[in-house]
Amino acid sequence: MGKKDIIGKDILRQITVDFANLLLGLDIDPDHLELLETEEQRIEDRRADFLARVRQRASGESFLLHIELQNDNQPQMPLRMLRYYTDIQLQWPKEPVRQYLVYTGKRPLAMSDHIDHPDWRYCYTLFDIRSVDCQTLIDQGTPDALVMAILCDFKGKPAQQVVNHIVLKLKERTGEDEKGFRRYFDMLEVLSTNRDLKDELKEAETMLKEIDRTQLPSYELGLEDGIEKSIEKGIEKGRQEGRFEGTLAVARNLLPKLTDEEIAETTGLELDLIRQLRRENKPI
C-alpha cells in the first residue's frame, strides 16, 4: 500500500480496528491498540501495511497483528510474508504474531498461504475480500462498515453506482459532522487505491455538490472553479424556478450516477416520478 507515511495515525488506527473486527472477526479492543513500526528498512521499502499491538476483548489475549493488503497474485508473497514475520519477531521476540494477507484483486485468488520446507513449515491466514458481499456491510449502516464495503465484492453492480451509494450513505450517517465525514472519506481514499477506484471516488465526491443542499448538508470539496460555478448557477436557477423544479433538475443530473431508488431517497421525490424522468431522458 503506497504512500503510507503521509496517512494520519488516527486513520491507520481506525482502519486496523475495522479490518480486525468487521472483516477478520478478531473482536479486538479499540482502546488497547498500539500502532507499531518495524525498524528494518532495507533498500526497498518493506514496511508492513498495518502492524499493531492489540488485545482481544473476550479472552484478554494480547498479540501483534500484522495485516497486509495485496491486489494481485504474486508467487513470492509467502516469502515476503515470512520476511515481514522475521522482521517483526526479531524486534519483539517475546510477543506472539498473527499475520493476515487480505487479497483485494479482481482476478481469482491464486496465492499460497504457506511454505513447506523439509525441516520447517511457515503459514499465515489468507483472506479473500471477494468472499464478503459488500451489501452485508452496507446494510450494517455504520460509517466504519460503509468504509470497509468499498473493498468487498460488488456482485456485478457497476462500480460507480456502488461507490456513489457508499458515499451518500456515509454522508447521511455523519450528518452535519463535516469533520467526521472527512475522516471517513480519507479512509475511503486510502482503501480505494487497492481496488483501483480512485476515479470513481472522485466522481462520487463531485456528485455530492450536485445534491440539493437543503436535502443533504453540503461539504466543501474543493472542486475546480468551473465545476463550482456551474453547480452554483444550477442552484440559483432552482431558487428562481421554484424548489420543485430545482429538485427535478438535481434528479435529472443524478440519473446517470444513481439507481431510481437512491435518487428518490436523496431528493425526496416519488419513485414513479423518477422512473418517468428516466424514461424521458432515454436516448431515442
N, C-alpha and C positions, 0 to 999 in steps of 0.2 A: 504494500500500500504506500504510494508515493507521498512525499511532502508531509510526513508525519510530524516533523519538527515544528511546523507552523500551526498545528492544531492545538487548541487550548486544552489544558489538562482536564478541565471540567467536562469537556466534550468527550475526551478519551475515556474518562472515568464512567460517564453515563453509558456510552456505547458498550463498554466492557460489562457493566451490570446487566444491560439489556440482552446482550448475547448470552451471558451465563444463565439468566433466569427465563427469558422469553423463548429462546431457541434451544439451549442445551439442557434446560431443566435442572440446573445445579442448585437452585434456591440459596444463593449466597446472600449475605447480609450487606446491603449497600453502605451501612455505617462502619463496616470493618473491611474496607478495601483500600489498599495502598498501591498506587502505580509504581512500577519498578522499571529500571533501565539497565540493560546489560552493559558491562564495561568493555566487552570485546568489540572493538571497531576495526575490522580488517580493511584492506584497501577498498573492497566493495562494501557498501553499507548493508550490514546484516542484522540490524536491529529488529527485534520482534515487533509485529504489528500491535499486539496487546499483551502486556505482561503485568500481572498484579498479584499481590498477596491478598488472599480472600479467606473468608470463613463462612462455612455453611450454617444456616440458621438452626436447623433441626438437630444436627449432630454436634455442632460446635467445632468440627474438624477444620483446621487451617491448612492451606496448601498454596503453592504458586500456580496460578492459572495462566497458561500461555495459549493465546488464540491467534491463528494465522489465517489470513484471507487469501484465496487463490482463485483466479478467474479463468485459468486454462490448465490443461493437463500437462504436467511436467514429470517425465520419468524419474528425474533426480530428486523429486520432492521428499521421499523418505530420508535421503541422505542430508538434505537441507534441514529437515526437522530434527534429525539426530544431532546435527551441528548446533542448532538452537538449544537442544537439550543439554549438551555438554557445556555450552557457554553458561547457561542458567545454573546448572548443578555445580559447576566449579565456583561460581560466585556465591551461591547459597547452598553449600554441601549438605547441610543438616535438614533441609526442608524438602518435603515431597513435591513433585512437579506433575501436573496434569496438562497434557497437550491436546489441542483440538485444531484440526485443519478444516476450515469451513470453505467448501467449494461453491463458488458463485457463477461458474461458467455456463455458457449456453449449450455446449456440446455435452453428451453423456459423460458422466464421471468415469475415468479410466486410469485412476492412480491407485497405487497400493498404500496400505496403512501400516506396513511393517517391513522389517528387514530380517531375513532368516540367514544366519551365519552358522557355520558348523559348530562354533563354540559359544555363540550367544544369540539372543533374539531381542529386537527392539520393535516397539509398536506404539501407536498413538491413536486417538479417535478421529475418524474421518467423517465429517458431517456434510451431506449433500443438501444445500439450501433449497434445491428444487423439490425436495420431498415435502416442503412446507407450502401449503396453499396460502397465498398472500391474503385471501379473503378471510381466513380464520383470524389473522392478526388485525385486519381492518375492522372486523366485527367486534373485537375487544374494545376498540374505540379510544384507548388511552393514547396520549401523544407518543409514548415510548413504543407501543406496539405498532402504531402507524409508521414510525420511522423504520422499524425492522422490516415492515412489509415490503419496502422498496427492493429488498434483496431476494424475496421469495418468488415462487412460481406464479406467473400471471395467468396461467391456464389458457393461453392462446389469445387473451384480450390484447388490444392494441396498447403498446407501452405508454403512449402519450395519454390515453384515456385513464389508465390506472394511476399514473403519476399525478395527473390533474386531480383525480379523486382523492388521493392521499393528501395532497397539499391543501385542498379545500377542507377536508375533514380536520386536518391539523389546525387550520386557521379557526375553524368553528370551536374546536376544543380549547384553544388558548384564548379565544375571545379578544378582549381589549388588552391583554397582556402582550404587548409588542415585543418586549424583551424575551419573554418565554417563547414566543413564536420564532424569533430569530435564532434562539439557542437550538431549538429542534430543527429548524431549517438548515442550520450549519451542520447538524448531524446528518441530515439527508444529503448534503453536498459531499460530505466525507464518504458516505457509503455508495452514492450513485456512481462514483468512478469505477467501482468494481463490477457494475453492470452496464457500463458504457451508456449511462442515462443522463449525462450532464446536459445535453441539448434539450432533452425532454423536461428536465427540471427547470431550466432557464425559461422554457416556453410556459410552464406552469406558473412560474414567478410572474411573468408578464401577464398571464391570464387574470391574476388577482386584481390587477389595476383596471380591468375591464368590467369588473363586477360592481353593481350599484353600491356605492359606499354607505347607503343607509341600510342595506341588507347585510353587508359584511364589512366590519371595520377595516379601513384601508391601512396599508403598511407601506412606508416609503421604500421603494425597491431600487431607486437609483437607475431608472431606465434611461435610455438615450433620449436626448431632448426632443427629437422628432416624434417619438412614440408618446412621450409625456404630453406634448402639445395636442396630439391627435386625440388622446383619451380625454383631456380636459375639454376639448372642443365638443366631443360627444356628450360629455356630462352636461355641459352648458346647453346643448341642443335639447337634451332630455328635460332640463328645467323649463325651457321655453315652450316646448310642445306638451308639457304635462307629464306627470310621474308615470302614467301608464304607458305612454308612447316611449318614454325613455327606457322603461323596463323592457319593453318589446325589443328595442334596439340592442340592449345588452344581451337578451336571449338569442337574438339572431347572430351576434358576434360569437356566442358560445357554442353554436350548433356544430361547428367542425371539431370542437375540443371535448365536449362532454356528451353523455347519454341524455335522452329526453328526461329521464327521471332525475338526474343530477341537476339539469337546468331548472326543472320545476322546483326542486328543493332549494336551489340557490336564489332564484328570482322571486319565488312565491307565486308564480303563475300556474294556472291549471295545466295538468299534464296533457289534456286533449288539445289545448291551445298550442303547446309546444310542438306536439305532433303535427298540427296544422301548419305551423311555421316551417317545420322541416320539409313537409310536402311541397310547400310553396317555393322553398329555396332549392329544391332538387333540380339539377340541370336537365333540360329537355333533350 
